[in-house]
Amino acid sequence: MKAHRLPVPALLAPFVLALAAATSGCGYSAQPSARPAERDRVAVQAVKAAVADLESALEISGSLAPLSRVGVTAKIPGRLEHVAVRLGDRVSAGSTIARLERREVDAQVDAAAASVAVARAGLAAAEAALDNAGQEVTRARALFEKGALPRQRLDAAETAARAAAAQVDLAKATVAQAEAAERRAHEVLRDTTLVSPVAGVIVERNHDPGALVGRGEPPVAVVADISALRLEAGVSELDAGRLHVGAPVTVEVAARPGDRFAGRLTAIAPEVDARNRHFRIEVLVSNPRGELLGGMYAVARIVTGTAPKALTVPREAVAARDGRQVVFRVVGETVRAVPVDVGLSDVRRVQILSGLGEGDVVLADARHTVADGTRVKAILQ
């Protein structure tokens, strides 16, 4: 019986099928997972240079202090008869704060007034005596000229007139002295009433009626003028050079989140503090409704310059390289270090004066080292 031969393709078919099954089980694919060009690129965060209004500002912080803070103290020792204010009361300049007992002072005023009356009566008597002495001199001179009166009598009359004039001068001095004593007594009487020298709010009340007060004792009350509050801080020489008195200020306080208060820069120290090389500045914040209180922590923002429609990038996109400011610009798929000139800046963005154009793509953070010429895949924020 003659054997039949199979064709060669038929003989190889099982082996081909087996090989295909084996390679399929091993996960092999004829398609590559990624192009070599994609694997060579580094993914980076990038931003576009954009036009925006930029405002440069200096921020200072500290505690607010009243415009003035005055202690109302008794000028003379005594016992408090009445205290007219309580903590938090608003007072105007000249308002009564407290009164001292004044019985002894009233007696001193009465005695001073009586002394003035006695002195004035003595002056009237001395002036009458002087007038009489003057008449005696006139008569004696007339008789002397007629030879009816010796020279001795005329001299005696003139001497008496001079003595009377001296008595008048003494009486006038006595009246002046008594009147001065009376004025002093009235001043002491006024001092028994303690008044506020300024308008403001009572921030301290240290004594109650019946307490003995005087020198060495705490003030009866303390008045703070909070119609405006002061914020003082130290700034560097560079910052001081960018400030000017009268500049507008925006103030925020932690106690009133979301509220902003208007103020102005009122003073810049004319010399540097040798201890820290800072210049002291003072900001005055208007407080017409009394919303701000002394001691509140505040942050003041002082505008130092504006740049409308400026070309800007994030501050982190600019870095210092070899003494120059540079950004890393993405051109196509390649990073290039580009020198730039910068202008104003705020807390987030910086002005680019030259080196970039609007819409140019740069690395969002230039602090990460990327070699010039690196191929990247820019992911825009």
C-alpha positions in Angstrom: 0.0 0.0 0.0 1.5 3.3 -1.0 1.8 6.0 1.7 0.5 9.5 1.1 2.8 12.5 1.9 1.4 15.8 3.3 2.5 19.1 1.9 5.2 21.0 3.9 2.8 24.0 4.9 0.4 21.5 6.3 3.2 19.9 8.4 4.3 23.3 9.8 0.8 24.5 10.7 0.6 22.8 14.1 3.9 24.3 15.1 2.9 27.8 14.1 -0.3 27.5 16.0 1.6 26.3 19.1 4.1 29.1 18.9 1.3 31.6 18.5 -0.4 30.3 21.6 2.8 30.3 23.6 3.6 33.9 22.7 0.1 35.0 23.5 0.3 33.5 26.9 3.4 35.4 27.7 1.7 38.8 27.0 3.9 39.7 24.1 2.5 42.3 21.7 3.9 43.4 18.5 2.9 47.1 19.2 5.4 49.2 21.3 4.1 50.7 24.7 5.3 54.2 24.1 7.3 56.1 21.5 11.0 56.6 22.4 10.5 60.4 22.0 7.8 60.4 24.7 10.0 58.5 27.1 12.8 61.0 26.8 10.7 64.1 27.8 10.4 65.3 31.4 6.9 66.4 32.7 7.0 69.9 34.2 4.5 72.4 35.6 4.3 75.5 33.4 2.5 78.8 33.2 2.0 81.5 30.6 3.2 85.1 31.1 0.1 87.2 31.5 -0.9 90.9 31.6 -2.4 92.1 34.9 -2.6 95.1 37.1 0.2 94.9 39.7 0.4 96.6 43.1 3.5 96.5 45.2 3.0 96.9 48.9 4.8 96.7 52.3 3.1 94.9 55.1 3.8 95.7 58.8 2.2 94.3 61.9 1.9 95.1 65.6 -0.5 96.1 68.3 -2.7 99.2 68.0 -2.2 101.9 70.6 -4.5 104.8 71.5 -3.8 108.3 70.0 -3.3 109.4 73.6 -3.5 107.8 77.0 -3.8 110.1 80.0 -4.0 109.3 83.7 -6.3 111.6 85.8 -4.6 112.2 89.1 -5.4 114.3 92.1 -3.2 117.4 92.4 -3.7 117.6 96.1 -4.0 114.9 98.7 -7.5 114.2 99.9 -10.4 111.8 100.2 -12.6 111.0 97.3 -16.2 112.1 97.8 -17.6 111.0 94.4 -16.4 109.1 91.3 -18.5 110.0 88.3 -17.3 107.4 85.7 -17.1 103.7 85.2 -15.0 101.5 83.0 -15.8 102.0 79.3 -17.6 105.4 79.7 -17.0 107.9 77.0 -16.0 111.4 78.2 -15.3 114.7 76.6 -12.5 117.1 77.4 -13.4 118.9 80.7 -15.8 116.2 81.9 -15.9 115.6 85.6 -14.1 112.4 86.6 -14.3 112.6 90.4 -14.5 115.1 93.3 -12.6 115.3 96.6 -14.0 116.3 100.0 -13.7 120.1 100.1 -14.8 121.3 103.6 -11.3 122.4 104.6 -10.7 124.0 101.2 -14.0 125.9 101.4 -12.8 127.3 104.7 -9.5 128.3 103.2 -11.3 130.1 100.4 -13.4 132.0 102.9 -10.4 133.0 104.9 -8.6 134.2 101.8 -11.6 136.3 100.8 -11.7 137.9 104.3 -8.0 138.7 104.1 -8.6 140.4 100.8 -11.3 142.5 102.3 -9.1 143.5 105.3 -6.2 144.4 102.9 -8.5 146.5 100.7 -9.8 148.4 103.8 -6.3 149.1 104.9 -5.5 150.4 101.5 -8.5 152.8 101.6 -7.3 154.1 105.0 -3.8 154.6 103.8 -5.0 156.5 100.7 -7.2 158.7 103.0 -4.2 159.4 105.2 -2.1 160.2 102.1 -4.8 162.6 100.9 -4.9 164.4 104.2 -1.1 164.6 104.4 -1.0 166.2 101.0 -3.5 168.8 102.1 -1.3 169.6 105.2 1.7 170.1 102.9 -0.2 172.5 100.7 -1.4 174.6 103.7 2.1 174.5 105.3 3.8 175.7 102.1 1.3 178.6 101.7 1.9 179.8 105.3 5.7 179.3 104.9 5.7 181.5 101.8 3.9 184.2 103.8 6.3 183.9 106.7 3.7 182.7 109.0 5.2 179.2 109.5 8.8 178.2 110.2 10.7 176.0 107.8 10.7 173.2 110.4 6.9 172.9 110.3 6.9 172.6 106.5 9.6 169.9 106.5 7.6 168.0 109.1 4.5 168.1 106.9 6.4 166.9 103.8 7.9 164.1 105.8 4.4 163.0 107.0 3.2 163.1 103.4 6.0 160.8 102.2 5.3 158.4 105.1 1.6 158.3 104.1 2.6 157.6 100.5 4.8 154.7 101.7 1.8 153.3 103.7 -0.3 153.4 100.5 2.3 151.4 98.6 2.5 148.9 101.5 -1.3 148.6 101.6 -1.4 148.0 97.8 1.2 145.2 98.2 -0.8 143.7 101.0 -3.9 143.7 98.8 -2.0 142.1 96.0 -0.7 139.4 98.4 -4.1 138.8 99.7 -5.6 138.5 96.2 -2.9 136.1 95.2 -3.7 133.9 98.2 -7.3 134.1 97.3 -6.6 133.0 93.7 -4.5 130.1 95.1 -7.3 129.1 97.4 -9.7 129.1 94.4 -7.2 127.0 92.4 -7.1 124.5 95.2 -10.9 124.5 95.2 -10.9 123.8 91.5 -8.4 121.0 92.0 -10.8 119.2 94.2 -12.7 118.5 91.0 -10.8 116.1 88.8 -11.6 116.6 85.0 -10.5 114.8 81.9 -7.9 116.7 79.8 -8.9 114.8 76.6 -11.9 113.3 75.0 -11.9 109.5 75.0 -12.9 106.3 76.8 -12.3 105.3 80.5 -9.9 102.4 80.3 -9.0 102.3 84.0 -10.8 103.1 87.2 -8.5 102.5 90.2 -10.3 104.1 93.2 -13.8 104.2 94.7 -15.4 107.0 96.9 -13.8 107.2 100.3 -10.3 106.3 99.1 -7.4 108.6 100.0 -5.6 109.8 96.9 -2.6 112.0 96.2 1.0 111.8 95.2 2.4 108.3 94.8 -1.1 106.8 94.3 -2.3 105.3 91.0 -4.4 107.7 88.9 -8.1 107.8 89.8 -8.9 107.0 86.2 -7.2 106.6 82.8 -8.7 108.1 79.6 -7.6 106.8 76.2 -8.4 108.7 73.0 -9.3 106.0 70.5 -10.8 108.3 67.8 -7.7 107.2 66.0 -5.1 104.5 66.8 -1.4 104.3 66.1 0.6 101.4 64.8 4.3 101.6 65.1 6.9 99.3 63.4 10.4 99.2 62.2 11.3 98.9 58.5 14.5 98.3 56.6 16.5 101.1 54.9 15.4 99.9 51.5 11.7 99.9 52.5 12.0 103.3 54.2 13.3 104.8 51.0 10.1 103.7 49.2 7.7 105.2 51.7 6.4 108.8 52.0 4.4 110.5 54.7 0.7 110.7 53.8 0.7 107.4 51.9 -2.7 105.5 52.2 -2.7 102.4 54.3 -5.2 99.5 54.6 -5.4 97.9 58.0 -6.9 94.6 59.0 -7.3 93.3 62.6 -7.5 89.7 63.7 -10.5 90.5 66.0 -12.6 91.6 63.0 -11.8 89.2 60.1 -12.9 90.5 56.7 -13.1 94.2 57.8 -10.7 96.7 56.4 -9.9 100.1 57.9 -8.4 103.1 56.2 -5.3 104.8 57.6 -2.3 106.8 56.5 1.4 106.9 57.1 2.0 109.8 59.4 5.7 109.7 60.4 9.0 108.2 59.3 11.9 108.5 61.8 14.6 110.8 60.5 17.4 108.5 61.7 18.0 104.8 61.9 17.8 102.8 65.1 21.5 101.8 65.7 20.4 98.6 67.5 18.7 96.9 64.5 19.3 99.3 61.6 15.6 99.9 61.2 13.7 103.1 60.7 10.6 103.6 62.9 7.4 104.5 61.1 3.9 105.3 62.4 0.6 104.6 60.9 -2.6 106.4 62.0 -5.9 104.5 61.6 -9.2 106.4 61.8 -11.7 104.9 64.3 -14.8 107.1 64.2 -17.2 104.4 65.3 -14.9 103.0 68.0 -14.7 99.5 66.4 -11.0 99.3 67.0 -9.6 99.0 70.6 -6.1 99.6 72.0 -4.0 96.5 72.0 -5.7 94.7 69.0 -3.2 93.0 66.7 -3.2 94.5 63.3 -1.6 94.2 59.9 -1.1 97.3 57.8 -0.6 97.3 54.1 1.2 100.3 52.6 1.1 100.6 48.8 4.6 101.5 47.4 3.9 101.4 43.7 1.5 100.4 41.0 2.0 99.0 37.5 -1.3 98.8 35.4 -1.4 96.2 32.6 2.0 94.8 33.5 3.4 91.6 32.0 3.7 89.2 35.0 4.7 85.7 36.0 4.6 83.9 39.4 7.3 84.9 41.8 8.6 81.3 41.9 9.1 81.3 38.1 12.0 83.7 38.5 15.4 82.6 39.9 18.9 84.0 40.2 21.5 82.5 38.0 25.1 83.9 37.8 24.0 87.3 39.1 21.1 87.6 36.7 17.4 87.0 37.0 16.2 84.3 34.7 13.1 82.3 33.7 13.1 78.9 32.1 11.1 79.4 28.9 9.6 76.4 27.1 10.2 76.6 23.3 8.6 73.7 21.6 9.7 70.8 23.6 12.9 72.3 25.0 13.7 74.5 28.1 15.8 77.6 27.6 17.1 79.9 30.4 16.1 83.4 29.4 17.5 86.5 31.3 14.8 89.0 32.3 14.5 92.4 33.9 12.0 92.5 36.7 10.0 95.4 38.2 7.4 95.6 40.9 6.2 92.5 42.7 3.5 91.6 45.1 3.0 88.5 47.3 2.2 86.3 44.3 3.5 87.8 41.0 6.4 89.8 39.6 6.5 92.2 36.8 8.7 91.3 33.7 10.1 94.4 32.1 12.0 92.7 29.3 12.9 89.2 28.1 9.4 87.7 27.7 6.2 88.4 25.8 2.6 87.8 26.6 1.7 84.1 26.3 5.2 82.8 26.6 5.3 79.5 28.5 7.8 79.3 31.4 8.4 76.8 34.2 6.1 77.5 37.1 8.9 77.0 39.6 12.4 78.0 38.6 13.9 76.8 41.9 14.0 73.2 40.6 17.2 72.7 38.6 16.5 71.9 35.0 19.4 71.9 32.6 19.3 74.3 29.7 18.2 72.3 26.6 16.2 69.6 28.5 13.4 68.2 26.5 10.1 68.6 28.5 6.4 68.0 28.4 4.8 71.2 29.7 1.7 70.8 31.8 0.0 74.2 32.0 -1.5 75.2 35.4 
